[in-house]
């Protein structure tokens, strides 16, 4: 995004890339507050977010630190729908990791521990509102998800700090690093490369045809 060219949507749909070195498939979903999609944006937001969660061992949730404590700006409505439909459609049995990446974080004015506490408290409150299948009715979010937090300074006002933190986060995708982000991943449940297209299509079609999501096909 560049002010010289005007502000607008930078990612449309879901893009994929492959890191051959670490054998990681990366999905980049468009933002959840796009004016380009107009009044129908919530349908695709729910669809793409649920697809990402169903597919991924690790889901990165980008959040602007200044938006913490707000409902819509923090995407809590999307999170509630994603939690609920993930339980309904995919009967998740293995833990996934959700990494909240807090952008424009300023340690001089922002308290990371307090922010983490606030977000986790919100997540648990959202979870209480989720309609759960009977066998999951007494489960708490930690039965399904591991939650982590990572802060990144402002790109313009602390560019050196921004680049340093991005490098730290990138390094955590290396298998030999101490804080390897995918250590929780169950390799026995991996999908073979030749079956990936079928696997993705089944998940996508399951989401599209669920009447509770009321999703139309955009792409």
N, C-alpha and C positions, 0 to 999 in steps of 0.2 A: 504494500500500500504506500503510495506516494502522494503528498499534497500537490506536487507539481502536475500530476495527472488526474487529480480529483480522488476523493475517497469512494470506495466501492468494494464489492465482494471480490476477494482474492482467490477463494477456493469454491468451486461449484461441484456438488456431488461428492463422491468418495474416490480418492486417488490412492493408488497402491505403489509401493516401491519395495525392493528386496535388498537387504544387506547380506551379501554373499559371505563376507568375512565371519559374521556372527550368526548366520542362518536365521535371520529375523525378517518376517514379513511385516511391513509397516502400512497401516491404513490411515490416510489423512482425511478426516471428515470436515465438511464445511462448517463454519460457525453457526451457532444456534440463535443468532439474532440478525438475520439478513433481511434488509428491506427489499431486496430484489425479488424475494419470493412472495412478498405481500402478505395478505391475510391467510394464505395457505401454508405459511412457513412452519407452523407448529406440527403439521402432519409429517413433513419431511424431517424435521428436527427429531421427532420421536422415532421415526423409522431408522434414520442413520445412526442415532445414538444407541438404539437397541441392537442394531446389527453389529456395531463396533464392540459392544459389551459381550454379545453372544460369541463373537469370533475371537476376541482377544484374551490372552493371559494377563495382559497389562493394559489398562485404560488410562491415558493421560487426560486430565481435565484441566484445561487452561482457564484460570480465573484472574481477573484484575483485582489486586488487593483492595482497591478502593470500593469494590462492589461487595465485599464480604459483609454480610448482615442484611443484604437486600434479597428479596425473594426471586423476582423475575430476572434481574441482572445476574444473579448467581446461578441461574438455571435450575433452581430447585424443583420447579414444576416438571421439567424434562426428566430430572433425576427420579422423581416419584413414579412417573409413567414407566421409565426404563426398569426400575426395580420391580415393579408390579408385573410387567409383561415378561420380564426375564424369568421370573418364578413360574408364571403361568405357561409360557410356551416352551421353555427349554429345560425345566426341571433341573436346574444347575446343582451338581453334586460336589464339584471341586472348587477350591478357593481361587478367586481372582484377585488381582491387586489393582486398586484404584489410586493413582498418584495425582494429587492436587498440586498443580504447578501455579504458584502465586506470583503473578507478573507485577512489575513495578514496585517491588517490595523495598521499603526503606527502614532499616533496622533502627534508625534514630527516632522514628515516629510510630513504627509498627511493632507490636509484640507478637512474635511468632507463636509462642506457647498459647497465648490467649486466642489467637486466630484459629489455631488448630482445635482448641477446646470448643470454640464457637461452631466451627464447621461440623465437627463430630457430633455435637449436641443436636445440630440441625438435621444431620443424617439420621440419627436415631429417632428424632421426632417425625421425620418423613416416613421412616420405616413403620412406625406405629400406625400410620394412615394407610399403608399399603394393604390391599386385599390379598391375603395369602391362601394358598391351598391348605387344606386341613392339616396335612402332615408337617407343614412349616409354620403353623400358627404361633408356636411358642419360640421360634428361632429369632435370634438377634442378628444384625448385619454382619457381625464378626464371624458368624458361621459360614458366610459366603464370600466375604471380602476382607482383604488386608488393606488398610488405609495408610498411605504415606503422604508426606508433604515436602515440597521443595520450593525454595524461594529464588527468584531471579530479580536483580535490580533493574532500574529503568535503563532502556537502551540508549537514550540520548544523554541523560544526566549522569549516568555512571557506566559508560560504555565498557571500560576495562573490567569492572565488576560483572557486567552482563556477560561478556565473553568468557570470563573465568568460570562463572557458574554454569554456563551452557556446556563448557568443556568438561566440567565435573559430571554433569548429567549424562553427557555423551559417553563418558568413560564407564559409567555404571551399566552400560549395555555390553561391556566386555566380560566374558565368562570368568576370567582370572582375577577380576577386581574384587575387593573385599565386600563391597555393598552391591553385588550383582543384582540387578532389578528383577531378573527372571528366575531367581533361585527356587521360587515356589512352583515353577511350571512342571507339570506332570508329563514327562516325555513319552510315556506309554500311551497317552491319549492323542498324540500328534496325528494329523491327517497326512497321508501320503501325497506327494506333489501331484501325481497323476489324478488324484481324486479331489483335489482342492476346488476345482470348478464346480463339480457336482455338490460338494459340501456347502460352498457359498450360496449356490443357487437354491438349495433346500432351505437354508436359513432365511434367505431373502424372501422366498415365496411364502414361507410360514408367517413372516411378519406382514407381508402385503395382504394376505388373505384373512387376517384376523379382524373380525368385525369390531372388536373393542377399540382397535387403533384407528379404524376408519381412514386408511391411508390410500391415496391414489398414486399411480405410478408416474414419477416425475421425469426420470432420466431417459 
